[in-house]
Amino acid sequence: MQRAHNYANELGDARYPGGGILFMNGTDHQIPQPWLGAVVAAANAEQSEYRFEVNSLAAYLAEQTSENLPTWRGEMRSGARANVLMGVASNRVDIHQACSAAERIIERRCEPLQALHLSNADYASAEMDIAWRQLILNSAHDSSCACSADDVVDAVMVRYREALHIGEGLTREALDSLANRVSAPSGSVIVANATATQRDGVVICLVSGDTPMHLRSLDSEQSFPTQQLRVLGGEVFATTVTSEQIPNSLEMVRGPEFAGTLIERFEIEVLDDESVDVRAFAAAAMGKGVDLEDLRDQVFALSRTHKTFHLRVLRAPAQVVAFNAGAIPGFGWRTFEAVEGAGPTTLLGGGETATYPSICNEFLTLSVDPGDATYTITTVGAAGEESIVIAGLGRIVEGGDGGDTYNYSPPASDQIVDSPISVRVRVEETGPVFSRCIIEADYLWPTNAIGDERSCGERSTSLAQHTVVTTLELRVGEQFVRVTHDIDNRARDHRVRAHFPLPKRVSGSSADCAFAVVERGLETEGGPHEYALPTWVSRRFVDCSDGAQGLGLVHDGLLEYEVVNDGTELALTLLRSVGYLSRSEMKLRPNPAGPLLPVEGAQLQKRLQMQYCVVAHSGDWVSADMNSIADRFLIPLETASATGSASADREATGSALQVTGAVVSTLRREGGALILRAFNPLKTPALLEVSVSERPIQGEVVDLIGEALAPFTGALALRPNEIVTVRLAD
């Protein structure tokens, strides 16, 4: 009774007149209480002010009035009455990165490629069910947020990796099927696009020869910029053995491979000195292997009469190249051949300017300040637009973290480190496909903070040198900078963020979330039990713009950001190291959020790599097309080698499905049909159109469990922020 009175008083005006009060029997920290029915019966018998009832959530909601309800717009994300625990987004960045990679390969690469390039009979439903089960097992909030004991988090990581590896194998299987279906000479390079949007992009492949080569499309004989990365060839394996060692040596022969190399042919020669020379020739780039059982039999037979054997694997000259594959159709492919000679030139370049090391492409110039390890982006303004210049980008800011896996909280006495003690900068690649600049910045960070499971007082006076290696990359055709940080983290109890000055002061941010882009202000709402810390979450990108100019970040699992300094700077959290699952008396959250257990894994004492890209643009996130940029950065173009099959049924260039007007989140097979899920992230209506070979495809609109709602005739008007699922006729 007292609890009911207290809760009613706490709700105050927030309680809807005449509405019931809901208590949950069972929470994330407490199982349902089996004795509750008897207590409810006793409470009802002893008083008449309240009527208590044990019921389901659905039944409770059905009994509440729905008339004249207040309207709330936004995320429903407030810390006024309950803890948000926003720090879970930056805790254990390694888990968030693993989650992003596993979900992405299943949802955006494996499923669409399998659905479009394999038959119903060959579609790997059972294997994908296993991968999805691993992801679902990790979806419990203390698992996906890594707010658990180390053993539990280790198991979470294993499940993500299992899902990732299943996705990698099934993606390769789908590409192998496509390689058999495309009509092209054997060894031709097929580039496949697993997204709905036509796009170009840089891919890496192996081609024959050691002289300059470039890639040319089969459909138009158009040549594309190509950059040699490394040359292979010569003797890749050699050993001399006696006849007694031949049985063990032949263990290196496995199917078409010898000593781990795919073999296309072999020669066996008895030399003048009666020794035997065994020469195995590696398959050419994108070539096929042969079964080596004959090699095994011949060598074994010769071992009865000859004493010495020279075993060699020889590779014909080949080279690994990167090239810009232009205009790959959405959900489609394009085929290329390698031809002799240098490819077209580009505006990509780099080197030392009068002041700073720099790299550039047709859209951007990037220069690095060797004094503070930050960089400046200068855009090439489009017709009628001024160029955008943003200096001081990528400043690394490190500070103490006396919080826990649920919340960031600075020590009572903090120490901020935002300047390196030394910087080294070098330009490593200068085109024509990509240019790279490497920054090595040394920082002195406190080794740890002083505290216990209750709170944290100050940072240690002991310092450890850390080198943050930052790789900046520009690619031909891309209007953004690719950034990779490598950190060998040996500091504890700290937070590291990268800061980005904005081209214009902003009043908020736009963040990609599930099926939406959410608009947020600069402040959030807190309460007496949790400080209103405006660190927010984004799924793939965050963008800050005043409508005229903006800056966006697309990231790989770096979920937490904050707009700081009164709307003039964007901070991206790279890592947060803490030592306790929960603390009890933190500066920004005065009560515990879980058990007060030490967790060594959350200190992240290991090598870490973080990847994101920086987009300086005109207009807002819509005009910058941040969703397409996110796909381009996070979902690579895939490659396969054409087999030259006589049964090929597809042209050298084509598209299996055309989808426009909405963002595709799912494309998979179910019960012999294609299932397409798409959404409109805009505040304005959109038109979803689906076709094959420019002919509208038929189907039906279904709900989330597959029940038919309405017919689909190839086009559907979508309301702002609407999500739709369509079952397509195959």
N, C-alpha and C positions, 0 to 999 in steps of 0.2 A: 504494500500500500504506500509506504513512504517513498519507494522508488518511483511509483506512478506519479505521485504528487510532485516530486522533484523534477521529473522529466517534463511534466506539463508546465511547470514554472520556467524551466530552462527554454522550452520552445517559445513561450510567450506569444507575441503576435505572429510568429511563423506558423503556429498551429492553425489549420484551416477550421473555421467555425463549423462545429458539428462533425468534424472528422475524427476518426479513431486514432489511437496512439499505437504504434508498432514497436514491439520488442522482438529482437531476433533470438530464437532458441538455437544457439549454435553460431559460432563465428570462426574466423580463421585461427583463433587461439583457444576455442572451446567447443567440444562436441555437443550435440543436442542432449539435454538433461532428461533422462528417462523418468524421473520422479515429478516432472513438471505438471503432469495432468492432475495428480493428487493435490498439489499446492494450489493450482487454479481452482479446483472444485472447493477447497477449503476457503479460499479468499472470497469466492462468490457467495458462499454460505454465510460469511461473517459480516458482510457489508453490502450496501446497495448503491454506493456512489459510482463505482466502476463495475462493469461486467467484463470479466476476463475470459478469453477463449483461445484455445490452441487451434491454429488453422494454417492453411498454406498461404504463401505470399500472393498467389493468384487470386485466391478467395478474398483475401483482405482488400486487394486493389479493386475487385469487382464491387465491393460494398461501399466504397468511398464515392462521394459525389464528384462529378466531373463538370459541373456547371459553374460558370463565372470564376474559373481558376485564373490566378495570375500568370502572366507570360514571362518567362525568363529566357533570354537569348545569350548564348555563349557556350562555354565548355562545361558548365556546372562544376568548376574547379575552384573551390574556395577553402581556405583554411580557417574560416571564422568559427566553425563549430566542430570540425574534425580535422585531424592532421592529414595534410596532403602527402608528406614524406617525399618531397620532390628530389631528394638526393639519391633515390634509387636509380635515377637515370644516368648518374655519373659513377656510381659504385661499380667496381669490377668491369672496367671497360672491355676487358678481354671476352667476357661472357656476352656483352651486347654486340661486339663485333662478330662473334661466332654465330649468334642468333641471326643477325642481319644476313650473313653469308649463306647460312643454311636455308632460311626462308626464301631468300632471293633466288637461289639456284632451283629450288623446287617450284615456286610460284611463277617465276618470270623467265626461266630458261628451260628446265627439264619438261615441265608440263606442256607448254605450247609447242615445243619442238617435237615431243612425242605425239601430241595430238594431231599435228599437221603432216608429219612425215612417216608415220607408221600406220599400218592397218589396225582395225579393231582387234583382230586376233593377236597382233604383236604388241599392242599397247600394254605397257608394264604396270597394270593396275595393282597387282599384289605387291610389287616392290615399292611403288609409291605409297601404298597404304602403310608399309613399314616405316618409311621416311616420315609420313604425316603423324604416325603414332608417336614417334620420337619427339616431334615438335609439340604435339599436344601434351605429352607427359611433362614437358618443360613449361607448360603454360600456367601452372600454378604460380601465383604472384611472387611468392618468396623464392621460387626457382628461377623464373625468368628475370627477376631483379637481383638474383644472387645474394639475397638477404638470408643466408643460411650458413650452417656449419660447413667447414671446408670439405668434408667428405661428400656432403650433399651437392655442393657446387662442382666438385670434381665429376660427379655422376651426370650433372646437367651438361657439362662440357662434352662428355663422352657421347651423350645423345645428340647434341648438335653436330658433332663431327661425324657420327654415323649417318645422320640425315644428309649432311653435305656430301659425303662420299657416295652414297646411293644416288644423289642427284647428279654428281659428276659422271658416274658410270652410265646412267640412263640418258644423260645429255649426249655422251659420246655414241651411245647406241642409236639415238635418233639421227645424229649427223652421219653415221655410217650408212644408215638406210637412205638418207638423202643422197649420199655419194653414189649409191647404186642406181638411183632413179634419175639422176641428171645426165642428159645426153651430152657428153663432152669427152675429148680424148683423155685416156688414162693419165693420171698425174696432174691434171688441171686443178687449180686451186678454186674451191667453192667457198664463198663467203656467205654465211646465213645470218639473218636478222630475226631474233626471237621477240622483237617488239612490234607494235602495230604501226609505228611511224617510220616512213622512209628516212634513211639517214646514211651518211658516210661515216668513216671512222678508220682508225689505224689498226691493222692486223699484222701479226708476225707469222711468217711461214718459212719453209725450207725449199730452196730451189737448187737446181744443178748448176755446176760450173763455179769457177772462182774469178771470172772476169766480170766487169760491171753488167748487171742484169736489171730489168724492170718488169713490172706486171702490166699486162694489157688485157682488156676485157674481150671476151669472145663475141659479145653481142654487137659491139660497135667499133672494135679495134682501137678504142681509146686507150692511150697510155697514161699511167698514173705514177706520181712521185714515189720513188723507192729508195730506201736507205739500207746499206749493207751494215749488219751488226757484227757478224763474225764469219770466218771461213773455216770450213771443216774439210777433212780429207787426209789421204796418206795412210800410214800404218797405224791403226787404232788399237791393235792388240797383237802381241808377238811373244812366243815362248818356244823353247826347245826342250823336248822331253824324251825319255827313253821308252822303249816298247813296254816295259813294265808299268810305266805311268800312264799309258794310253787309256786303260779303262776309267781311271779317275778323270783324265783330261776330257774324255768324251761326255762326262757329266755336264760339261758346259754347253752341249748341244741339246737344245730344247725346241722341238718343232722346227720352225723356220729361223730360229735364233742360234747364234754361236757367240759365246762370251758376251751375251746381252745385246747383240747387234742383229738386226734383221738382215738376212742374207738372201740375195737374189740368184746367185750362181756360185759354183766352186770349181777349183782345179786341183788335181793331185798329180804330182810329178816325182818320179824317182830320179834323184840327181846322180852325177858321176861317182860321188863318194858313197853311193848306196843309201844315203839318207833320203828321207821322204819330205818333200815340201808340200804342205797343205795350205792352199790359198782360198780363203772364203771372201767373196766380194759383197760388201754391204749394198743393200737395196738403194736405188737412187731416191732422191727426194720425192716423197709421196708415192713411192713404188711399192711393189708387192714382194713378199718373201716366198721361198720354196721350201718344201719339206726336206730336211737334211738327213733323213734316214739312210739314203744311199751313201752320203759322206761317212756316216757312222760305220756302216757295214764295210765299206772299202778300207777305211783306215784300220779298223779292227782286224781285217783279214791280213793287211800288210804288216801288222805288228807281230805276226808269227814268223816273218822272214827278214824283217829289217829292225835295226836297233835304235836309230835316231830319227826323230820327227820334228820338223819345224812347223809350228802351227801359227798361222797369221790371218788376221782379219784386215782387209784393205778397203778403204772407202774412196770412191771416186770424188773428185772435188765437188763440194757443195757449199752453200752459204745460207745463213739465216738472215732474212731481210724483213724490214718493216715497210709496208706501203699503205697509202691512203686509198681504201676501196670506196669509190664514189657511188652514191645513190643506190643503196641496197634497198629494194622494196620492203615495205612493212610486211611482216610475216612471210618474207620471201628470201631470195638468194640471187647471187650473181656469180658468174664463173670467169676466171682469169687464167692466162697463160704467161709463162716467163719467157721473155725474149731478150736477146743480147742488146747491150747498149745502155747508157744512162737514161733515166726517165726524165720527165719534165722538171724544170727548176721551180722553186717556190720562193716566197719571201721570208722563209724561215732562216734564222741566222743567230749569231751570238758572238761575244768576244768582250774585250776590254774597251770601254769608252774612255774619254779623257778623265772621268772621275770614278765611275762605278762599273763593275762587271754587269753585262746585260745579255738578254736573249729576246727574240722577237718573232712574231709571225705576221700574217696579213691583217690581224685584228688588234694585236697588243704589242706593246714594248714593256719589258720587265727589267728593272735595274735593281741591284742589291747594294745596300749601304753596308760596307765592311766595318763600320764603326759600331753599329748596334744590331746587325743581323736582320734588319727589317728590309722590306722591298717596296718599290713603287710600281704601280701599274698605270700605264698611259694607253687609253684606247684610241683606235683610229675612228674618228667620228664618221658615222654614215652621212649620206647626203642630207644637208639641212640640220645636222646635229653637231653640237660641240663635243670635242673629245673630253673624256673623263680622266682626271689625274687624281690618284689616291696614294699618298705616301704613308710610311710607317706601318705597313701591313705585316702581320705575322709576328708581332712582338710577343715574346714568351714571358708570361707572368706567373711566378711560383710563390705560393704562400702556405702557411700551416693549415692543417685540418685536424681539429680536435673533435670531429664528429664521429659518425658511425656509418654503417652501411645504408641507413635510412636517410640521414640528413648531413649536409655539410654544416660545420660550425667552426669558426676560427678559434684558436687558443685565446685565452684571456689576454695574453700578450703575444701579438703576432709579429712576424718579420716577413716583409715582402721582398722578393728578389726579381727585378725586371730588367736587369742589364747584364750582359755577358762580360766576363773578364778578358776574353780574347775571341777573335772571329777569323775564320779562314774561308775564302770564297774561291770557287773555280768553275769555269764553264767546261762541261765534258762533251757535249754533243752540240752540233750547230746545223743540223738539217741534212737533207731537205724535208724529212718527214717529221722529226721532232728535235727539239733543242732542250738541253738540261743544264741547270745551274745547281751546284752543291754548296750549301752553307754548313760549316761546322762551327758551332758556337759553344763555348765553354762557360759554365755557370758554377758558382759555389752555393750549394743548397744545404741547409741544416740537415743533419743525418736523421733526426727524429724529433718528436715532441715529448714533453714530460707530462705524464698524467696516468690515470688508471681507468677502471670501468665506470667511474662516476663522471669525471671531467678531465679537462686538459688545461694546464696553466700556461706553459710557454714552450718555445722551441729551444732545442739544444744549441749550445754554442759551438759544438763540434760540426765541422763543415766537410762536405764531400764534393769533389769536382764531378760534374756531369757534362757530357758532350751531347748536345741536341743536334743531330744531323738532319738537315732539311733539304729535300730534293724538290726543286721547282721545275716543272716541265711544261713546255708549250708544244702543241701538235698542230700540224697543218689542218686548217678547216675548223679549229675549235676556238671559241670566243671566251675561254676561261683558262685559268692556271691550275694545273694539277699539283697538289702538294702532298708530300710524304714526310712524316717525322719518324725518325728512329731514335729511341731513347733506351739506354740500359739503366733502368730505374733502380737505384740503390738507396734512395731516401725513403723515409717512412713518414706517415702522418702528414701528408701534404697534398695540395691541389695544384695542378699545372694547367694553365689556359693559354690559348693563342688569341690575341686581341687584334681587331681590325677597325681602324678609323672608317667612318662612313662618309660618302661624298657629300651628303646633306644631313642635317639634323632630322630625326624622325620622331614620330609620336608613338611608335609601336613596331610590331613585327608580324610577318606572315609565315606560318610554320606548317609544313606538310605533316599531316597525320593520316590515320586510317580513313580513306574515302573522303578526305576533306583537306582544305587549306584553311587554317584557323587564324583569325586576326586577333592580336593581343596588344594591350597597352604596355606601358613601361612599369606599371606597378601591379601587385597582386594583393589578395586579401588574406590576412592572417588572423590569429587570435591569441589568447593568453597562453596557449599550449604549444604554439608553433609560430616562429617569426615569419613575417610576410616576405620571404626571399623570392624575388622575381626571376629565379632560374627556371627555364621552361624546357619542354621536350619537343623535338621534331623527329619525324620518322626518317626522312631522307634529306630534306632541305629546310633552310630558314632564309628569309629574305627581309631586308630592311630598306624601305624606299619612302621618299616624300612625294612620290608620284611622278617626279621629273627624272630623278636619278636614284640608283640604288645599288646595293651590294648583297649578293647572295652566297651562301655556302651550301654545297652539296657534300654530304659526309657518308662514310661507311661505318655506321654503328657508333658515332660520337653524338649521343642523343641530346646532351644538355647544352643550352646556350643562355646568355643573358645580354640584354641591351643595357649598357652602362654609360656613365658620365653624361647623364641627362640627354640620352638619345643620340649621342655622337659616336658611339663605339660599340662594336659587337664582340662579345667574348665567347669562345668555343672551348668547352672543357675537354682537355685531352686525357687527363687521368686524375683519379682521386684515390689516394692511399690511406686506408684507415685500419685500425687494429682490433676493433670490437664490433661484434654483430649489432649491439645496442649499448649506448651509454645512458646514464640515468639523470645527469645534471648538466647537460650541455648548455652552452650560451644561447643558442637559437632554438632549443627545444628542451624545456626543463623536466620532461618526464621520459621514461624509457619507452621504446617502441617495440621491444622484444627482449629476449634473454640477454643478460650481460655477459656474453661469452667472447673470449678472445678468438679472432679469426686471422691466422697468418696469411692465408691466401689473398685476403682483401688488401694487404699491403703491396701487392703486385711487384714483388722483388724479382724482376726478370726483364728480358728484352721485350720491348713493346714497339709496335709500328702502328701509326695512325695515318689515314688517308682521307683527303677531302679535296674539293676544288673551290676556287674563288672566282666569282662572276661579278664583274663591274658592268652595269647596264644602264640604259635609259629606260624611263617608264617604271612600271611596277612589275611584280612577279609574273603577271599574266602576259604582258607584252614581251618580257624576257623569255617566256616559255620555259619556266623553271622545271616543269614536269618532264619535258623532252630532254633538257640538259641533264636532269637526274638519271634518266634512262641511259643517256649517252655515256655518262661517267661510270655508272654502276653496273650496267648490263653490256658486256662486251659483244662485239660481233664474233661469231663462231666460224671456224674453218674446218674444211674436210677436203679430202683428195678424191677426185672423180675416179671411178673404177673403170670407166669405158664399157660398162655393161651393155650387151646387145639388147637387153630387155628394158633399158631406160625409157621412162615414159614422161619425162619432163624436159622442157627446153633449158638452155644454158642460163637464162634469166627468167625469173617468174615470181609469182606470189600465190600462196595457197589460200589466203583469205585477206580481204581488205576491210579494215574497220576505221572509220573516221568519226569525229565529232565528240568523242568522249575518251577518258583514260581507261585503258584495259587493265584490270587487276587479275583476272583469271581467264585462262583458256585451257580446257582439258577435255578429256573424254569421259563419258559416264553412260553406261548402258548402250553403247554403240552410237551415241550422239555427241556432238560438240557442245560444250557448256561454255558460254561467254558471259563474264561478269564485267560490267563497266560502270563508271560513275562520272558525273559532271561536277568538277570541283569549283565551278564558277558561280557567281551571284546572278548570272543571267541564264536564260534557257539555252539549251543546246539540242542538236539533232544527231542522234546516233544512227549511222548508216553502216550496214554490213553487206558485203557482196563477194562473189567469186567470179573472177574474170569479168568484172564490171557488171555482172548480173546480180540483182538483189537476191539474197538467200532467204528462204522461208524458215519458219520455226514457231516457237511459242514463248511468251514471257512466263517465267516461273518464279515461285518464291524461293526462300533460302533452303527449303527442304525438298524442292523439286516439283511441287504441286503447280499445275498449269493455272495461269491467271488470265491470259489473253493471247490471241494469235499475234504473230510477228511476221511482217511482210517485207522486211529488209530495211525499214527505217522506223525510228521511234523518237518522239519529242520528249526530252528530259527536262524536268524542272530544275531550278538551281539546287545543287548538292544532292540530286537524286541518284540512287544506286539501282541498277537493273540487272537481272540475270535472265539470259535468253538461252533456250535449248534450240540448237540449229539443226536443220535437216542435213544429214551427211551426204 
